Amino acid sequence: MLSTDVLYFIEIARANGIGRAAEALGLSQPALSKAIARLERQSGTQLFTRLPRGMALTEAGQALYERACLAAANLEDGLQAARDIGGGHAGLLRLGMTPATSHFVLGALFPRLRRERPAAVLKITTAFGDELFARLRQQELSFAVGPVPPNQPDDLAQEVLYEEGFALVYSQDHPLAAQKDVTAADLEGLDVAAPGPEEPARQVAEKALRALGLRSPRVVVEADTLEALLFATATSRLVTLIPTSTPLHNLPHGLVMTPLPGSILQRQIAIFMGRGYVSPLADRAIQLLREHRQAMATTMSGQ
């Protein structure tokens, strides 16, 4: 088992400070300070740099953190494997998804998975693709669902679920709102709200524009949540890009959504997994995603 000092170290690193970690763990700050002091004596080096607000890992601390997280995830997987072998359908599913895929993923798993596995615990993380990939590599997630980036991660297994298009979103006062159709040329040089440069959706869009010989839009607002991007768009003359699968009720009032032709921009959505243990619960959840994809394809072909 991992020592309590190591577990406390992981929590402090995640919280970027002893105060927040103490609150989350329900412990006193002196107790956590002593735990870090013991680890620093054992390692013979400083693990944290004290900042005016919080703490940051040193290079040595980062090395320990990465390996400690991996060890903690392996231990949890081992315990889960023991529970699975011991029988029953109880388990823990650590599921990751991007904001744009949440409607598909939750529709596939609920309520069916809850009916089949009433004793199971689901921990759901919603984040953009780059963060999900990092968590998969740290074995903090059982699997994740998100867009396939242009540079596909070869250290993660993937299975394509479906393809989807994109739509431009802008306020009803934007000049584009007066146009009947939007072409690829209209995308050139726009002021936009977008996720960070490591986000697969942005990478796909920029690659598609380069292939058409167009300049990338100018990113004026950069945010890591869909809500923030839509709010910035609704309160300005900015434009943002969202998947066509995004439910319309998620759009703030006053926004216009115009689908782009598939020939301009399209992407693949996939299941991503690490190379470690896959529990029966995770395996069943993945099967439900496949069945949901097939049901959607059947519905679309019948229309």
Secondary structure as UniProt FT lines:
FT   HELIX           4..15
FT   HELIX           18..25
FT   HELIX           29..43
FT   STRAND          48..50
FT   STRAND          55..57
FT   HELIX           59..86
FT   STRAND          92..97
FT   HELIX           99..101
FT   HELIX           102..109
FT   TURN            110..111
FT   HELIX           112..116
FT   TURN            118..119
FT   STRAND          121..126
FT   HELIX           129..137
FT   TURN            138..139
FT   STRAND          143..147
FT   TURN            154..155
FT   STRAND          157..171
FT   TURN            172..173
FT   HELIX           175..178
FT   HELIX           184..187
FT   TURN            188..189
FT   STRAND          191..194
FT   TURN            197..198
FT   HELIX           200..211
FT   TURN            212..213
FT   STRAND          218..222
FT   HELIX           226..234
FT   STRAND          239..243
FT   TURN            244..245
FT   HELIX           248..250
FT   TURN            253..254
FT   STRAND          255..259
FT   TURN            262..264
FT   STRAND          266..273
FT   HELIX           280..301
//
